[in-house]
Amino acid sequence: MESVSTSSVMDILNLLKACCSQSCNYIMTYGGTFSSLASEVGQLKDKSSDVKRDVEAATRDGQTPRSEVLGWLSSVQDMEGEAESIERKYNQKIKCLCSFPLNVCSAYRLRNRAEAALATIRELKQSAEFTKLADNLNLTRSIKMPTTKTIGMDKVFEELQRHAKDDSLSVIGIHGMGGVGKTALLRRFNNDFPSETEADVVIFLELSIDYKLEEVQKSLFDRLSLTWQDEVTHRDRATKLFRVLSTLKFILLLDNLWEPLNYQVVGIPLPAPPSKCKIIFTTRTEDTCSHMGTEKMIKMECLEEEAAWNLFRNSARMDVIDADKNVRIEARDLVKECGGLPAALIVLAQAMAPKKTWEEWMHALTIMKDTPHQLPGMTNNVFSILKLSYDRLSSDNMRVCASYGALFIKGSWIGKFNIRNSWIGEGIIDNVQNVMDADHKTQFLLGILHAASLTVRVHDDYFTMHPMTRAMILWVQRECGKKENKWLVWDRERVEEAPAAEKWRDAERIALVWNQISDLPEAPQCPNLIFLDLQVNKFLRKIPNGFFLHMPLLRILELQETSIEELPVSIGNLMQLHYLNLCKTRITSLPKEMTALVNLKYLSLAFMKYLRIIPDQLISSLRELQWLIMMDSYSGWKEGQSCEGGVSFEELESLKRLKVIGMTVSTLAALQNLCDSPRLAPLTH
């Protein structure tokens, strides 16, 4: 019985020894746990600082931190507090030698607490790899814009939508003349943006004509709900915009772009296909599309006749059109005068809405043909819009080039060779080496006008001008309607009488083309007249003797296809004349007074089958002459030094500035003399 008791006591003692040994070892080594805890907390704090900094940056950029990120930061903050509490209690313990705590039980509990915290901290570290810190949930995806009717634009709208869905296209340019509906189209695209599209945000910006960089950046900051600071530099703002937009699938709509926008300077990331991001802009100038890196250009055309009629009818309710057939006929003619330009159609519809009688509609048609600016709204809502394109041309010379389109009949095809000759007379095309150089420069200048939507290319050799653009230019040149006689343009109006002499006094340009005029004023006072075009007045047989006496500034005189048989001696008064076209007239002899035309650069005597006499030394006196056109005309060239009568080739050779000659020779000897002239032969056409 005694041995059993001794054995049991020994077992108990051995068990207690083992337990105490493990506990003592656990307590003796607990300092390592607290060291690991301090290390892990330090690493977690570093990671937390990085996440906080990124979240703060995202918040400044208008983004909303994600809930999981905020929850993680909150848990980190809690664990930092727990670790500080554990460390504080650990340091407060009164320890004996070898760091053995005097209160073993409390030390045991503190180590368990530290190990639990250590495990939680390690879990937080592992879960800190976030794919996305913040969302843009505070952004309004799109903002509706007020817009006008887009009747007749469904086809081009569908084209725009199709290109916008094409991931291979990132930059799309919409170009066309003022008032054609580009803004209405873009606003409709903004308002009808499909909800299923993956874009995060649709941004619509309407730019001012001479926009500033700061203006564009401010608009983007406002739309993205970013904080604007005046003291921040343009570059820093661009960096911020770039960082924010780079995280978004954005659709940027830029309306009314006059000059190319530098994406980099503003801070707009240029999407690289394939991409859901898009930059879509409207402009009047085709050149802007090229400079903006456009991958697809959409040309906005004026409306076809039926679409124009529908827009007109839907822009203002007019029961009188349905009720009165005669009014409907006049209404149709009025609509045609607008040339399918939506801005003009809407203004016209609003102006005509209160008109109830046929007589009112007839009068309105007369106004629309002659002085459309007199109709309500036409000046402010049509001409002023179109004038912006005219004013934005690079120079006065380019505005003169554009203005020539208004001197031709409405809707006509204008030949580039006709316009070239007039520009030579204006001095815009000067000192060219040959015909080809002149043609190239003409085509280049026309290209500028086409790109600015002021003219329309219809063929390689022809262009036209929209009727409302033509009307706008006439309005501008007449000092916004204040001086109707400043530009007198009667083209193919079948008039039989020239304007009365008093109308010529204020005139700068007069075009009386393709009419039935037979008589001209005797000696009109024209102190400002620069341009006079009387061509294709086949009943005009005589120009009064004193007709040119009071035209000191006249530079361009067009008499082609008139029936005149002689020029009056007063032609010698036109000292500033640069261009004279006598083609297809019945003149038999040039007056010696033409020797006074010392500034003449272009002289056309082509197809003058009756021309027999050119006075001696007349040609050589025209020392500024660059173009001499005489095909199928005078052929009385001197064939040798001793010959009398006719014009010698030596006279032509004396013209140092002569660049182009078109001539007829009727004898072999004259042809040989021409071929033997190293000066004339290369210039002959």
C-alpha positions in Angstrom: 0.0 0.0 0.0 3.0 2.3 0.8 4.8 1.5 -2.5 1.7 2.3 -4.5 1.4 5.7 -2.8 5.1 6.4 -3.4 4.7 5.6 -7.1 1.6 7.8 -7.5 3.4 10.7 -5.9 6.3 10.4 -8.3 4.0 10.3 -11.3 2.3 13.4 -10.1 5.6 15.2 -9.5 6.9 14.2 -13.0 3.7 15.5 -14.6 3.9 18.8 -12.7 7.6 19.0 -13.7 6.7 18.6 -17.4 3.9 21.1 -17.2 6.0 23.7 -15.4 8.9 23.1 -17.7 6.7 23.9 -20.8 5.0 26.9 -19.1 8.3 28.2 -17.9 9.8 27.8 -21.3 6.7 29.6 -22.9 7.0 32.4 -20.4 10.8 32.6 -20.6 10.7 33.1 -24.4 7.8 35.4 -24.7 10.1 38.4 -25.4 10.6 37.2 -28.9 6.9 37.4 -29.6 6.8 41.1 -28.6 9.8 41.8 -30.8 8.1 40.2 -33.8 4.9 42.1 -33.1 6.8 45.4 -33.1 8.5 44.5 -36.4 5.2 43.5 -38.1 3.4 46.6 -36.9 6.2 48.8 -38.3 5.8 47.1 -41.8 2.0 47.5 -41.6 2.3 51.2 -40.8 4.5 51.7 -43.8 2.0 50.0 -46.0 -0.8 51.9 -44.5 1.0 55.2 -45.1 1.3 54.3 -48.8 -2.3 53.4 -49.1 -3.4 56.6 -47.3 -1.3 58.8 -49.6 -2.8 57.2 -52.7 -6.4 57.5 -51.3 -5.8 61.2 -50.4 -4.6 61.8 -54.0 -7.6 60.0 -55.4 -9.9 62.0 -53.2 -8.3 65.3 -54.3 -8.9 64.1 -57.9 -12.6 63.8 -57.2 -12.6 60.0 -56.8 -14.4 58.0 -54.0 -12.3 55.5 -52.0 -13.6 52.0 -52.1 -15.3 50.6 -49.0 -12.9 47.7 -48.7 -10.0 50.1 -48.7 -11.5 52.3 -46.0 -12.4 49.2 -44.0 -8.8 47.9 -44.3 -7.4 51.3 -43.1 -9.9 51.2 -40.1 -8.7 47.7 -39.2 -5.1 48.8 -39.5 -5.8 51.7 -37.2 -7.4 49.4 -34.6 -4.5 47.0 -34.7 -2.0 49.8 -34.3 -3.9 50.8 -31.1 -3.9 47.2 -29.9 -0.2 46.8 -30.5 0.6 50.0 -28.7 -1.5 48.8 -25.7 0.3 45.4 -25.7 3.7 47.1 -25.9 2.8 49.5 -23.1 1.7 46.7 -20.7 4.8 44.7 -21.6 7.1 47.5 -20.7 5.3 48.1 -17.4 6.0 44.5 -16.2 8.5 44.2 -13.3 10.9 41.6 -14.5 13.5 39.6 -12.6 16.8 38.5 -14.0 16.7 36.7 -17.3 13.6 38.7 -18.1 11.4 36.3 -16.2 8.2 38.1 -15.1 7.2 38.1 -11.5 3.5 37.6 -12.4 3.5 34.5 -14.5 -0.2 34.3 -15.1 -0.6 37.9 -16.4 2.5 37.3 -18.6 0.9 34.2 -20.1 -2.3 36.1 -20.9 -0.3 39.0 -22.4 1.6 36.7 -24.7 -1.6 35.1 -25.9 -3.0 38.5 -26.7 0.2 39.5 -28.6 0.1 36.3 -30.7 -3.5 37.0 -31.7 -2.6 40.5 -32.7 0.4 39.3 -34.6 -1.8 36.8 -36.6 -4.3 39.6 -37.4 -1.6 42.0 -38.5 -0.1 39.4 -40.9 -3.5 38.9 -42.4 -3.9 42.6 -42.9 -0.5 42.8 -44.7 -1.5 40.0 -47.0 -4.8 41.6 -47.9 -3.3 45.0 -48.7 -2.8 44.3 -52.5 -5.8 46.3 -53.8 -6.6 46.2 -57.6 -8.3 49.6 -57.3 -8.2 52.1 -54.5 -11.1 54.4 -55.5 -14.1 54.7 -57.8 -15.6 57.6 -59.7 -19.0 57.1 -58.4 -19.5 60.8 -57.7 -19.2 61.7 -61.4 -22.4 62.4 -63.4 -22.0 60.1 -66.4 -23.5 62.6 -68.8 -25.3 66.0 -68.7 -28.1 66.8 -71.0 -27.7 69.8 -73.3 -30.3 72.0 -74.9 -30.4 71.5 -78.7 -32.3 72.5 -81.8 -34.1 70.3 -84.3 -32.0 67.8 -86.3 -34.5 67.0 -89.0 -32.7 65.6 -92.0 -29.6 64.6 -90.0 -30.5 61.0 -89.1 -28.0 59.6 -91.6 -25.0 61.5 -90.4 -26.1 60.9 -86.8 -26.1 57.2 -87.4 -22.7 57.4 -89.0 -21.3 59.2 -86.0 -22.8 56.6 -83.6 -21.3 53.8 -85.7 -17.8 55.3 -85.6 -18.1 56.1 -81.9 -18.7 52.4 -81.3 -15.6 51.4 -83.3 -12.8 50.7 -80.9 -10.3 51.1 -83.7 -11.2 54.8 -83.9 -10.2 57.2 -81.1 -10.4 60.7 -82.6 -13.3 61.7 -84.8 -13.7 65.2 -86.5 -16.9 66.7 -87.7 -16.5 69.6 -90.1 -18.7 71.8 -92.2 -19.7 75.4 -92.8 -21.2 77.6 -90.0 -24.9 77.0 -89.3 -24.9 73.6 -90.9 -25.9 71.9 -87.7 -22.6 70.5 -86.2 -23.4 71.7 -82.7 -27.0 70.3 -82.9 -25.6 66.9 -84.0 -23.0 66.8 -81.3 -25.5 67.7 -78.6 -27.9 65.1 -79.8 -25.1 62.6 -79.6 -24.4 63.7 -76.0 -28.1 63.5 -75.1 -28.8 60.2 -76.7 -25.6 58.5 -75.5 -26.5 54.8 -75.1 -26.7 53.6 -71.5 -25.1 50.2 -72.4 -21.9 51.9 -73.5 -19.0 51.2 -71.2 -17.9 54.8 -70.9 -17.5 56.1 -67.4 -18.2 59.8 -68.3 -19.3 61.9 -71.3 -17.8 65.4 -71.2 -19.2 68.1 -73.4 -17.2 71.3 -73.8 -18.2 74.3 -75.9 -15.1 76.3 -76.7 -15.0 80.0 -77.3 -13.4 81.3 -80.5 -10.2 82.4 -78.9 -10.2 80.0 -76.0 -7.3 80.1 -73.5 -5.6 77.0 -72.0 -6.8 77.9 -68.5 -10.4 78.1 -69.8 -10.3 74.6 -71.2 -8.6 73.2 -68.0 -11.1 74.9 -65.8 -14.0 73.4 -67.7 -12.5 70.0 -67.4 -11.8 70.4 -63.6 -15.4 71.5 -63.1 -16.9 68.6 -65.0 -14.7 66.1 -63.2 -15.4 67.7 -59.8 -11.8 68.4 -59.2 -10.6 71.2 -56.8 -9.3 74.2 -58.7 -6.4 76.2 -57.3 -5.5 79.5 -58.9 -1.9 79.3 -57.7 -1.2 75.9 -59.4 0.7 76.0 -62.7 -0.8 75.0 -66.1 1.6 72.1 -66.2 0.6 70.7 -62.7 -3.1 71.0 -63.7 -2.3 69.1 -66.9 -0.6 66.4 -64.9 -3.6 66.1 -62.6 -6.1 66.0 -65.5 -4.0 63.4 -67.3 -3.8 61.2 -64.1 -7.6 61.4 -63.6 -8.6 60.9 -67.2 -6.2 58.0 -67.6 -8.2 56.0 -65.1 -11.5 56.6 -66.9 -13.2 55.4 -70.1 -14.1 58.9 -71.2 -15.9 60.4 -74.2 -14.7 64.0 -74.8 -17.0 66.1 -77.0 -15.4 69.4 -78.1 -17.7 71.8 -79.9 -16.7 74.8 -82.0 -12.9 74.1 -82.3 -11.3 76.8 -84.4 -7.7 76.0 -83.8 -6.0 72.6 -83.1 -6.0 71.7 -79.4 -2.7 70.5 -77.9 -3.8 67.4 -75.9 -0.5 67.2 -74.0 -0.5 70.8 -72.9 -4.2 70.6 -71.6 -3.7 67.2 -70.0 -5.9 65.1 -72.2 -4.6 61.6 -72.8 -4.7 60.7 -76.4 -6.5 57.3 -76.7 -4.5 54.6 -78.4 -6.7 52.2 -80.4 -8.2 49.8 -79.5 -9.9 51.9 -76.9 -13.2 52.7 -75.5 -12.1 56.3 -75.0 -13.1 58.8 -77.7 -12.4 62.4 -78.6 -15.0 63.8 -80.9 -15.0 67.5 -82.0 -16.7 69.9 -84.4 -14.9 72.5 -86.5 -15.4 74.6 -89.6 -11.9 74.1 -90.9 -10.8 70.8 -92.5 -7.2 71.7 -91.5 -8.1 71.5 -87.8 -9.1 67.9 -88.4 -5.7 67.1 -89.8 -3.8 68.7 -87.0 -5.9 67.0 -84.3 -4.8 63.5 -85.4 -8.2 62.7 -86.7 -8.7 59.1 -87.7 -12.2 59.7 -89.2 -13.6 62.9 -90.7 -17.3 63.4 -91.1 -18.4 66.2 -93.5 -21.6 67.9 -92.6 -23.5 68.8 -95.8 -26.5 71.1 -96.2 -29.9 69.5 -96.3 -31.4 68.1 -99.5 -34.5 70.0 -100.8 -37.2 67.8 -99.1 -35.3 67.6 -95.8 -34.9 71.4 -95.9 -38.6 71.8 -96.5 -39.5 69.5 -93.6 -37.1 71.5 -91.3 -38.7 74.7 -92.4 -42.2 73.5 -91.8 -41.4 72.0 -88.4 -39.5 75.0 -87.1 -42.7 77.2 -86.9 -46.3 76.1 -87.3 -47.8 77.8 -90.4 -51.2 76.6 -91.3 -51.3 79.1 -94.1 -48.9 76.9 -96.1 -51.5 74.1 -96.1 -54.4 76.4 -96.7 -53.1 78.4 -99.6 -51.5 76.8 -102.6 -50.0 80.1 -103.8 -48.4 80.7 -100.5 -47.0 77.2 -100.5 -45.3 77.9 -103.9 -43.7 81.0 -102.5 -42.7 79.2 -99.4 -40.9 76.5 -101.5 -39.0 79.2 -103.4 -38.0 80.9 -100.1 -36.7 77.6 -98.8 -34.6 77.1 -101.9 -32.9 80.5 -101.3 -31.5 79.1 -98.0 -29.5 76.5 -99.9 -30.4 73.8 -97.3 -28.6 75.7 -94.4 -30.4 74.7 -91.2 -29.6 78.0 -89.4 -31.1 80.0 -92.2 -34.1 77.7 -92.5 -35.0 78.0 -88.8 -34.6 81.8 -88.8 -36.7 82.1 -92.0 -39.4 79.9 -90.6 -39.6 82.0 -87.4 -39.7 85.3 -89.5 -42.5 84.0 -91.7 -44.6 82.3 -89.0 -46.9 85.4 -88.6 -47.3 86.1 -92.3 -50.8 85.1 -93.5 -51.2 86.6 -97.0 -49.7 85.7 -100.4 -48.5 89.3 -100.9 -46.4 89.1 -97.7 -44.8 85.9 -98.8 -44.1 87.4 -102.3 -42.4 90.4 -100.7 -40.4 88.2 -98.4 -39.1 86.3 -101.4 -38.0 89.6 -103.0 -36.1 90.5 -99.9 -34.5 87.1 -99.6 -33.2 87.4 -103.1 -31.8 90.9 -102.9 -31.2 91.9 -99.3 -31.8 88.9 -97.0 -30.2 90.7 -94.0 -33.5 92.7 -93.8 -35.4 89.7 -92.6 -35.7 89.4 -88.8 -33.0 87.3 -87.2 -31.0 86.8 -90.4 -28.1 89.2 -89.4 -27.6 88.0 -85.8 -28.3 84.3 -86.3 -27.0 83.6 -89.8 -24.7 86.2 -91.2 -22.9 86.9 -88.0 -22.2 83.1 -87.7 -21.0 82.8 -91.2 -18.9 86.0 -90.9 -16.7 84.3 -88.2 -15.3 82.0 -90.9 -14.6 85.0 -93.2 -13.0 87.1 -90.3 -10.8 84.2 -89.3 -9.0 84.0 -92.6 -5.3 84.7 -92.2 -5.0 88.0 -94.1 -6.8 90.7 -96.0 -5.6 89.1 -99.3 -7.4 85.9 -98.3 -10.6 87.8 -97.6 -10.3 89.5 -101.0 -9.9 86.0 -102.5 -13.1 84.8 -100.8 -15.0 87.9 -101.7 -14.6 87.2 -105.4 -17.0 84.3 -105.1 -19.7 86.9 -104.3 -19.2 88.7 -107.7 -20.5 85.7 -109.6 -24.2 84.7 -110.0 -25.7 82.7 -107.1 -25.1 79.0 -107.4 -22.8 79.2 -110.4 -19.8 77.1 -111.0 -16.8 79.4 -110.9 -13.8 78.4 -113.0 -10.5 78.5 -111.3 -8.9 80.0 -114.4 -11.3 82.9 -114.3 -10.6 83.5 -110.6 -6.9 83.2 -111.3 -6.9 86.0 -113.7 -8.9 88.3 -111.4 -6.4 87.5 -108.6 -3.6 88.5 -110.9 -5.3 91.8 -111.4 -5.6 92.2 -107.7 -1.9 91.5 -107.3 -2.6 88.4 -105.1 -0.9 86.3 -107.8 2.2 88.2 -108.8 5.7 87.5 -110.1 5.0 83.9 -111.0 7.5 82.2 -113.4 4.9 80.6 -115.7 1.3 79.5 -116.1 1.9 76.4 -114.1 3.1 78.4 -111.1 0.1 80.6 -111.3 -2.2 77.6 -111.4 -0.6 76.0 -108.5 -0.9 79.1 -106.4 -4.5 79.5 -107.4 -5.2 75.9 -106.4 -3.4 76.4 -103.1 -5.5 79.6 -102.2 -8.7 77.8 -103.2 -7.7 75.0 -100.9 -7.6 77.4 -98.0 -11.0 78.7 -98.9 -12.4 75.2 -99.2 -10.9 74.1 -95.9 -12.5 77.1 -94.2 -15.9 76.1 -95.6 -16.3 79.3 -97.5 -16.3 77.7 -100.9 -17.3 74.2 -102.1 -15.2 72.2 -104.5 -17.4 70.7 -107.3 -14.7 69.7 -109.8 -10.9 70.0 -110.1 -11.3 73.1 -112.2 -14.5 74.5 -110.7 -15.9 75.6 -107.3 -19.1 77.2 -106.1 -20.2 79.3 -103.1 -23.1 78.6 -100.9 -25.9 81.3 -101.5 -25.9 82.3 -97.8 -22.1 82.7 -97.7 -22.4 84.8 -100.9 -25.1 86.9 -99.3 -23.0 87.3 -96.1 -20.0 88.6 -98.1 -22.1 91.1 -100.0 -23.6 92.2 -96.7 -20.1 92.7 -95.2 -18.7 94.5 -98.2 -21.7 96.8 -98.2 -20.8 97.8 -94.6 -23.4 95.5 -93.1 -26.1 96.8 -95.3 -25.4 100.5 -94.7 -24.1 101.2 -98.3 -26.0 99.0 -100.8 -24.2 100.7 -103.7 -20.7 99.9 -102.5 -20.9 96.5 -104.3 -23.2 96.6 -107.3 -23.7 93.0 -108.5 -26.2 92.4 -111.2 -25.3 89.1 -112.7 -27.5 87.6 -115.4 -30.5 89.6 -114.3 -31.4 90.5 -117.9 -31.3 94.2 -117.1 -31.2 96.6 -120.1 -30.0 99.7 -118.4 -26.8 100.3 -116.4 -27.2 101.7 -112.8 -27.8 105.4 -112.7 -24.6 107.6 -112.5 -25.3 108.5 -108.8 -25.1 104.9 -107.8 -21.6 104.6 -109.2 -20.3 107.3 -106.8 -20.0 105.0 -103.8 -19.1 101.9 -105.7 -15.9 99.9 -105.1 -16.9 97.0 -107.3 -19.4 96.7 -110.1 -20.3 93.5 -111.8 -23.0 93.8 -114.5 -22.3 90.5 -116.2 -24.4 88.7 -118.8 -27.0 91.4 -119.2 -28.5 93.3 -122.1 -27.0 96.7 -121.3 -26.5 98.9 -124.4 -25.6 102.3 -122.9 -23.3 103.4 -120.1 -23.2 106.8 -118.2 -21.2 109.4 -120.0 -18.6 110.3 -117.3 -19.6 108.7 -113.9 -17.8 109.9 -110.8 -16.1 106.8 -109.4 -13.4 107.8 -106.9 -13.3 104.4 -105.2 -14.0 102.0 -108.0 -11.5 99.2 -108.1 -13.3 96.5 -110.2 -15.6 96.8 -113.2 -16.9 93.8 -115.0 -19.1 94.4 -118.1 -18.5 91.1 -119.9 -21.1 89.4 -122.1 -23.2 92.5 -122.6 -23.5 91.8 -126.3 -25.7 94.9 -126.9 -22.9 97.1 -125.6 -21.3 98.6 -128.8 -19.9 101.8 -127.6 -18.2 103.1 -124.5 -18.7 106.9 -124.0 -15.6 109.0 -124.6 -15.5 110.4 -121.0 -16.4 107.1 -119.3 -13.0 106.5 -117.8 -12.2 110.1 -116.8 -13.1 109.7 -113.1 -11.9 106.2 -112.2 -8.5 106.9 -110.7 -8.2 103.6 -108.7 -9.6 101.2 -111.2 -7.4 98.0 -111.3 -9.5 95.4 -113.1 -11.5 96.1 -116.3 -13.4 93.2 -117.8 -14.9 93.9 -121.3 -14.9 90.3 -122.7 -17.6 89.5 -125.2 -19.0 92.9 -125.5 -19.6 94.3 -129.0 -17.5 97.4 -128.6 -15.5 98.3 -131.7 -13.1 100.8 -130.1 -11.8 102.0 -126.8 -12.3 105.7 -125.8 -9.2 107.9 -125.4 -10.1 108.2 -121.7 -8.7 104.7 -121.3 -5.4 106.5 -120.8 -6.6 107.9 -117.5 -6.5 104.4 -115.9 -3.0 104.8 -114.6 -3.6 102.1 -111.8 -5.1 99.5 -114.2 -3.6 96.1 -113.6 -5.9 93.9 -115.6 -7.6 94.5 -119.0 -9.6 91.8 -120.8 -10.7 92.7 -124.4 -11.2 89.0 -125.4 -13.8 88.5 -128.2 -14.6 92.1 -128.7 -14.8 93.8 -132.1 -12.1 96.3 -131.6 -10.0 96.8 -134.8 -7.4 99.2 -133.4 -5.9 99.8 -130.0 -5.7 103.5 -129.1 -2.2 105.0 -128.6 -3.5 106.4 -125.2 -3.0 102.8 -123.9 0.7 103.7 -123.6 -0.3 105.4 -120.3 -1.2 102.0 -118.7 2.3 101.7 -117.2 1.0 99.5 -114.3 -0.8 96.9 -116.5 0.2 93.4 -115.6 -2.4 91.3 -117.6 -3.6 92.1 -121.1 -5.9 89.7 -123.0 -6.4 90.4 -126.7 -7.4 86.8 -127.3 -9.9 85.8 -130.1 -10.0 89.4 -131.3 -10.4 88.5 -135.0 -11.0 92.1 -136.0 -7.8 93.5 -134.4 -5.5 94.8 -137.1 -3.6 97.8 -135.6 -1.4 98.0 -132.5 0.4 101.4 -132.5 4.1 101.4 -132.6 5.8 101.1 -129.2 2.5 100.6 -127.4 3.4 97.1 -126.2 6.9 98.1 -125.1 5.4 101.0 -123.0 3.6 98.5 -120.8 6.7 97.9 -118.8 5.0 96.0 -115.9 3.3 93.6 -118.2 3.6 89.9 -117.1 0.8 88.2 -119.1 0.1 88.9 -122.8 -2.7 86.7 -124.2 -3.2 87.0 -127.9 -4.3 83.6 -129.3 -6.3 83.6 -132.5 -5.9 87.4 -132.7 -3.5 89.9 -134.0 -0.8 88.4 -136.2 0.8 91.4 -137.8 4.3 90.8 -136.4 7.3 92.3 -138.2 9.2 89.7 -140.0 12.5 91.5 -140.2 14.4 94.6 -139.1 13.6 96.5 -142.3 9.9 95.7 -142.4 7.5 98.5 -141.7 4.2 98.2 -139.9 3.3 95.7 -137.2 4.7 95.0 -133.8 8.3 93.8 -133.6 9.5 90.9 -131.4 12.1 93.4 -130.1 9.2 95.2 -128.4 8.2 92.1 -126.6 11.7 91.3 -125.6 12.0 94.7 -124.0 9.3 93.7 -121.5 11.6 92.6 -118.6 8.8 91.3 -116.4 6.9 89.3 -119.1 6.3 85.7 -118.0 3.6 84.3 -120.2 2.8 84.9 -123.9 -0.1 83.4 -125.9 0.1 84.5 -129.5 -0.7 83.7 -133.1 1.8 83.8 -136.0 0.6 83.5 -139.6 3.9 83.3 -141.5 6.8 81.0 -141.4 9.2 83.9 -141.1 7.4 85.2 -138.0 7.5 81.7 -136.5 11.2 81.5 -137.2 11.8 84.9 -135.5 9.8 83.7 -132.5 11.7 80.4 -132.3 15.1 82.3 -132.6 14.3 84.5 -129.6 15.8 83.0 -126.4 13.8 85.4 -124.4 10.3 84.8 -125.9 10.3 81.2 -127.1 10.2 79.7 -123.5 7.4 82.0 -122.5 5.1 81.2 -125.4 2.0 79.0 -125.0 
